[in-house]
Amino acid sequence: MLSLHDKIVAITGASGGIGEATARLLAERGAAVVLSARRSERIDAIAQDIREQGGRAATCVVDVTKAEDLQRLVSTAIDRFGRVDVLVNNAGIAPISPLADLDTEGWSAMIDVNLRGTLNGIAAALPAFREQGSGHLVSIVSVAGLTVSPSMAVYAATKNAVRTVHEGLRRESTDGVVRTTAISPGYIRTDLADSMADPHVREQTRKNMDAMGIPPAAVARAVAFAIEQPADVEIGEINVRPTVQA
């Protein structure tokens, strides 16, 4: 049977939503997880709860825009559990608004967190993966990059950039050492709308999440499915939407 037993998984953006759900599910299925986010009190509480449930969990405070923080995350996984099998790049923000609003600060923030944060994770994890002889990079992308909606141009661009980086890494990794998986959620009930600057867009997004959003655990199950596959199987991309989402 496929199993996550003894997998060592580091997760960014693990203080809530998809990251938290992924940490809890993987730990429940036998993986050791290292939760990272900027909110130390939150990831510490989640990790403690996982340990009380019989799982293995550690924490590391991380700002994904800082390359040294991602290096410290990988080092924490290796120091605590002996290796790092999977890095889940989940941290992301969406201060979306129409391009005409000229929110250049929001644009830069999305580039820094969504794209540069993923690249920082790759730069930290790849040397460890190569040294171990195996590793798996999983990134949470978005269906927003598949059909670009108004107000989401820059957000979609950052997510599509990550999708492109994944494909490039896949093509460079045909020796079987590094696997890549890009997972694109649709409407998931998370606090992502909190990072949206435009109040009208934020309110509409919250209404859509309330009306059709599915639990973060749906994405967590997709992550688990991808990483539990045998070493010779790569799940390149998964889209996870509510059945009622267009």
Protein Blocks (a to p, Z undefined) as FASTA:
>chain_A
ZZfehiacddehilgcjllmmmmmmmmnopacddddfblmlmmmmmmmmmmnopacdddd
ddfklmklmmmmmmmmmmmnopafbdcdfbccdddcdfklopaklmmmmmmmmmmmmmmm
mmmmmmmmmmnopacddddddfklmmccehilmmmmmmmmmmmmmmmmmmmmmnomaccd
dddddddddfklmmpmblmlmmmmmmmmmmmpccfklmmmmmmmmmmpcfkbccfbacdd
dfkbZZ
